[in-house]
Amino acid sequence: MIGMRAGLALIAVAIAPVAMAQGSTTDEIAKYRAALEDGNPAELWEIRGEALWKEPRGPKHASLEGCDLGLGPGVVKGAYAGLPRYFADTDRVLDLESRLVGCMVKLQGFTEAEAQKNPFGNGNAARSDLEALTAYVTSESRTPRRSRRIGSARRSSIIAAARTTSPARPAMATKASASACRICRTS
């Protein structure tokens, strides 16, 4: 009986650190999850982007609040969901980054090279204004669905032209299809 009690005590002593370690690991994971509930680190980029959107900058000392992302000047909510799209003022189909660069040039007076300088940050010293602005606009467009309607004949023709393939592509596709057929036939 005494030997059995000593054995059980020895097992309890051996298992206790493992049980405590599991408890502390579980506690640490719970603390980590609680910290993430307070906010997402990406929100820091969104906040910085919002500040850049509203802050008067550039040679013209103007904000980007007059930038039309497709829903009217200064309207950001839902704008990303409708991009890329045709913009009459440029007579081109633009994605978000291209439109932001255009607005920085037109409204704030930056040169195109200045607006595109450092398009991607390295996470440390070099921070990208374009990335922060993009994070802000996309964060404001999380729920709306993308509109697929085409409003004018000019937009329709530009979109149709963008969807056509270059003359080299059909030849490459035909060649690829032909080789795929040969492979299928030989196996």
Buried (B, 14 or more C-beta within 10 A) or exposed (E): EEEEEEEEEEEEEEEEEEEEEEEEEEEEEEEEEEEEEEEEEEEEBBBBBBEBBEBEBBEEEBBBBEBBBBBEEBBBBBBBBBBBBBBEEEEBBBEBBBBBBBBBBBBBBBEEEBBBEEEEBEEEEEEBBBBBBBBBBBBBBEEBEEEEEBEEEEBEEBBEEEEEEEEEEEEEEEEEEEEEEEEEEEE
